[in-house]
Amino acid sequence: MRRKTTWVRGSALLLLTAALGVVGWCVIFGVRAVLSTDVLEAFLAAYPGEAPLPEGTAEGIPAFVSWTHFLNAFFLVLIIRSGLRYRFEKRAGGLWTSRRVKKRRMSLALWTHIGVDLLWLANGIVFVVLLFASGHWVRVVPTTWEIVPNAISAGLQYVSLDWPTHHSWVNYNALQQLSYFAIVFLAAPVAALTGWRLSTFWPTTLNRFFPGSAAKALHWPTMLFFVAFVVVHVFLVLTTGALRNLDAMYAGRDSATWVGFWVFAASALAMVVGWFAVRRDDWISRLAKLFGDVRMMKR
């Protein structure tokens, strides 16, 4: 009976995948057909997918963008891993208790999640401060309503698989700019606020203004949004001129050498190590003991 159920589920999954593939190809060719019309050709000519920047905007990617980008990705990986562990952990491997507030107690998985959250937020604050101090904010924050038709244009080009040509060293395309703006100034604050609400550090006097049910309804979808963004972002980086993109972000230069790739590879290795490190309660407990009392639980 179990084998039959597995076979039925497998067949259903294959059929669903095939159906989605057919629908996807229909959408692609449908968009291509529409883009070949005179009206849409004129639209793409007027709005190629890249909104103009304010006059005098400096080219290039500052060094602070490179190292905060790595730290953001590194901490985000740890946040997702520790968050998944906390959400699906049936029994805590250890408990952390505050020395100052004895009622403030949580599992090591949650303590890790909150601890990495704080590092991620600190890195984000540094990034935003430097973003505005350097003037690089105009590359991330839309400054003209032309961003809207250009974003639509870029989206249509992506869907048609005739991807928009752009030079990120000079200017992001409109969809990139809107995506980065949404991540930095919308999704990140929502993740931080809802995470704070779900932690033991939230002031109970504010419960009526922000119910826990609302925070739970927002926090998980926000994490899924981050995951989706990362998957699409990495895919596009590697398929739209990988060496040039990696050189710009990790080596800080407008070229297409292997330097940026190797720096990226080293950073990816660090993320893999971090992913497995947050699973080790014996390692986490040593760090947690610096900030409170830890009691390990028997498995």
Number of C-alpha atoms within 10 A of each C-alpha: 6 7 8 9 10 11 12 12 12 12 12 12 12 12 12 12 12 12 11 12 12 12 11 13 13 12 14 18 14 13 17 17 12 14 19 11 11 10 11 15 14 13 15 19 11 12 20 22 29 24 23 17 16 11 6 6 14 17 13 16 21 17 14 14 17 16 15 17 16 17 17 18 17 20 22 21 19 25 22 19 21 22 19 16 17 19 12 8 12 8 11 18 19 20 19 24 21 16 12 9 9 11 10 13 18 18 21 28 27 22 22 26 24 21 13 20 21 14 15 22 16 12 17 19 13 12 19 17 11 16 18 11 10 13 11 19 17 17 25 20 15 18 14 11 9 15 21 17 19 23 22 17 25 25 17 22 21 15 17 19 13 12 15 16 13 15 12 18 19 15 22 20 24 28 21 19 21 17 14 18 17 15 17 16 13 13 17 17 15 17 20 16 15 22 21 16 23 16 16 15 11 14 10 9 7 10 11 8 7 12 13 15 10 12 18 14 11 16 20 16 12 18 20 12 14 16 15 11 15 15 11 10 13 11 12 14 14 13 10 14 11 19 20 23 26 25 23 22 26 22 22 20 20 19 16 16 17 15 17 23 20 16 16 18 12 12 17 15 12 12 20 14 12 16 19 11 15 20 18 13 19 14 11 18 22 11 13 20 14 9 13 16 15 22 14 15 12 8 7
